[in-house]
Amino acid sequence: MACTGYDHTMTQDNDQPSTESAAERLGSSPACDLCEAARITPWYFENDLCWVAECEFCAVPMVVLRDHHPSPADAVQIELHNRLAAVVAEHFGFEHWVDDNMRNIPDHYHAHARRRGGVFGTASSFGRQS
């Protein structure tokens, strides 16, 4: 994985640029904001299973399942949470808890890394590391 800077251009695990749009992936919904996967905030990781970016609304790291599905298998959820934890450790460095209460988009699995002892706040207040 590599980030090319503030333009949020990411490469996949194999360091090859992603050329496939979200609409071209299996299991996507054209009306779903998470399926659209618009790069309007910093992105920290992506692969065929998920992507991790800063949540547009709560400004904390968020992992999103690529498949439009509300409840992936337990093993998949563990992998998603592990990816989220790795991003928090590498880019933010705070202790977190996983909030997967999908309040605004309940039909597409995603989870937020919330600072332990807190709920919301800007990424800069959470100690984003350069």
NORWO-V903177 format. One record per residue. N is the residue number from 1. PSI is psi in radians with two decimals (* if undefined). NEAR is the number of other C-alpha atoms within 12 Angstrom. D_CENTER is the distance of its C-alpha to the mean C-alpha in Angstrom with 1 decimal. Layout:
n:N psi:PSI near:NEAR d_center:D_CENTER
n:N psi:PSI near:NEAR d_center:D_CENTER
//
This chain:
n:1 psi:2.43 near:22 d_center:13.9
n:2 psi:2.46 near:20 d_center:15.1
n:3 psi:2.31 near:23 d_center:14.2
n:4 psi:0.26 near:17 d_center:17.1
n:5 psi:-2.85 near:14 d_center:16.9
n:6 psi:-0.28 near:14 d_center:16.2
n:7 psi:-0.01 near:13 d_center:16.3
n:8 psi:0.30 near:23 d_center:12.6
n:9 psi:2.08 near:26 d_center:14.2
n:10 psi:2.77 near:29 d_center:12.5
n:11 psi:2.85 near:24 d_center:14.3
n:12 psi:-3.10 near:25 d_center:13.6
n:13 psi:-0.59 near:20 d_center:14.7
n:14 psi:0.24 near:14 d_center:18.2
n:15 psi:0.40 near:16 d_center:18.1
n:16 psi:2.36 near:16 d_center:18.9
n:17 psi:2.47 near:19 d_center:17.5
n:18 psi:2.17 near:22 d_center:15.7
n:19 psi:-0.16 near:13 d_center:18.4
n:20 psi:2.28 near:17 d_center:17.3
n:21 psi:2.80 near:18 d_center:16.2
n:22 psi:-0.63 near:28 d_center:14.0
n:23 psi:-0.41 near:22 d_center:17.3
n:24 psi:-0.26 near:17 d_center:18.8
n:25 psi:2.60 near:22 d_center:16.6
n:26 psi:2.54 near:18 d_center:18.2
n:27 psi:0.35 near:21 d_center:17.1
n:28 psi:2.76 near:25 d_center:15.8
n:29 psi:2.17 near:21 d_center:17.4
n:30 psi:-0.38 near:17 d_center:18.6
n:31 psi:-0.03 near:15 d_center:18.6
n:32 psi:2.20 near:24 d_center:14.9
n:33 psi:-0.63 near:26 d_center:12.8
n:34 psi:-0.58 near:39 d_center:9.5
n:35 psi:-0.61 near:31 d_center:11.7
n:36 psi:-0.62 near:26 d_center:12.8
n:37 psi:0.81 near:38 d_center:9.5
n:38 psi:2.38 near:21 d_center:11.6
n:39 psi:1.26 near:26 d_center:10.9
n:40 psi:-0.13 near:19 d_center:12.3
n:41 psi:2.94 near:25 d_center:10.4
n:42 psi:2.38 near:31 d_center:9.7
n:43 psi:2.44 near:38 d_center:7.4
n:44 psi:-0.39 near:44 d_center:7.7
n:45 psi:2.60 near:41 d_center:7.4
n:46 psi:2.57 near:36 d_center:8.0
n:47 psi:-2.92 near:29 d_center:10.7
n:48 psi:-0.36 near:22 d_center:12.5
n:49 psi:-0.71 near:29 d_center:10.7
n:50 psi:3.04 near:37 d_center:7.0
n:51 psi:2.68 near:43 d_center:4.5
n:52 psi:2.19 near:43 d_center:2.4
n:53 psi:3.00 near:40 d_center:4.1
n:54 psi:2.30 near:39 d_center:6.8
n:55 psi:2.28 near:33 d_center:7.5
n:56 psi:-0.58 near:25 d_center:10.7
n:57 psi:-0.70 near:18 d_center:12.8
n:58 psi:-0.01 near:27 d_center:12.4
n:59 psi:0.67 near:28 d_center:11.3
n:60 psi:2.80 near:41 d_center:9.5
n:61 psi:2.48 near:49 d_center:6.3
n:62 psi:2.34 near:45 d_center:3.8
n:63 psi:2.42 near:44 d_center:2.8
n:64 psi:2.19 near:46 d_center:4.5
n:65 psi:2.34 near:43 d_center:7.9
n:66 psi:-0.61 near:36 d_center:9.6
n:67 psi:2.37 near:31 d_center:12.8
n:68 psi:1.60 near:31 d_center:13.8
n:69 psi:2.38 near:26 d_center:14.8
n:70 psi:-0.39 near:26 d_center:14.8
n:71 psi:1.52 near:22 d_center:15.7
n:72 psi:2.87 near:25 d_center:15.1
n:73 psi:2.73 near:13 d_center:17.6
n:74 psi:-0.74 near:10 d_center:17.6
n:75 psi:-0.63 near:11 d_center:17.3
n:76 psi:-0.75 near:23 d_center:14.1
n:77 psi:-0.70 near:25 d_center:12.7
n:78 psi:-0.78 near:19 d_center:14.0
n:79 psi:-0.74 near:22 d_center:12.3
n:80 psi:-0.80 near:36 d_center:8.8
n:81 psi:-0.62 near:34 d_center:9.9
n:82 psi:-0.72 near:25 d_center:11.5
n:83 psi:-0.74 near:35 d_center:8.6
n:84 psi:-0.79 near:42 d_center:7.0
n:85 psi:-0.68 near:31 d_center:10.7
n:86 psi:-0.71 near:24 d_center:11.3
n:87 psi:-0.75 near:34 d_center:9.1
n:88 psi:-0.78 near:35 d_center:10.7
n:89 psi:-0.75 near:22 d_center:14.0
n:90 psi:-0.72 near:19 d_center:14.0
n:91 psi:-0.34 near:27 d_center:12.9
n:92 psi:-0.76 near:29 d_center:13.7
n:93 psi:0.46 near:25 d_center:16.2
n:94 psi:2.72 near:27 d_center:16.5
n:95 psi:2.41 near:21 d_center:17.0
n:96 psi:2.92 near:29 d_center:14.5
n:97 psi:2.66 near:25 d_center:14.5
n:98 psi:2.10 near:29 d_center:12.0
n:99 psi:1.81 near:25 d_center:12.3
n:100 psi:0.53 near:29 d_center:11.7
n:101 psi:1.86 near:20 d_center:14.4
n:102 psi:1.38 near:21 d_center:13.1
n:103 psi:-0.90 near:16 d_center:15.6
n:104 psi:-0.47 near:18 d_center:15.2
n:105 psi:1.40 near:20 d_center:13.7
n:106 psi:-0.16 near:18 d_center:15.4
n:107 psi:0.17 near:26 d_center:15.6
n:108 psi:2.04 near:32 d_center:12.1
n:109 psi:2.27 near:37 d_center:10.3
n:110 psi:2.73 near:44 d_center:7.3
n:111 psi:2.51 near:43 d_center:7.6
n:112 psi:2.57 near:38 d_center:7.8
n:113 psi:1.89 near:44 d_center:9.4
n:114 psi:2.46 near:35 d_center:12.8
n:115 psi:2.32 near:30 d_center:15.5
n:116 psi:2.24 near:16 d_center:18.3
n:117 psi:-0.01 near:13 d_center:21.1
n:118 psi:3.10 near:19 d_center:19.1
n:119 psi:-1.08 near:20 d_center:16.9
n:120 psi:2.93 near:24 d_center:15.9
n:121 psi:2.96 near:23 d_center:16.5
n:122 psi:2.70 near:21 d_center:15.6
n:123 psi:-0.64 near:31 d_center:13.6
n:124 psi:-0.54 near:19 d_center:17.0
n:125 psi:-0.26 near:19 d_center:18.5
n:126 psi:0.14 near:29 d_center:16.1
n:127 psi:0.72 near:21 d_center:17.6
n:128 psi:2.28 near:24 d_center:15.2
n:129 psi:2.48 near:16 d_center:17.0
n:130 psi:* near:13 d_center:18.1
//
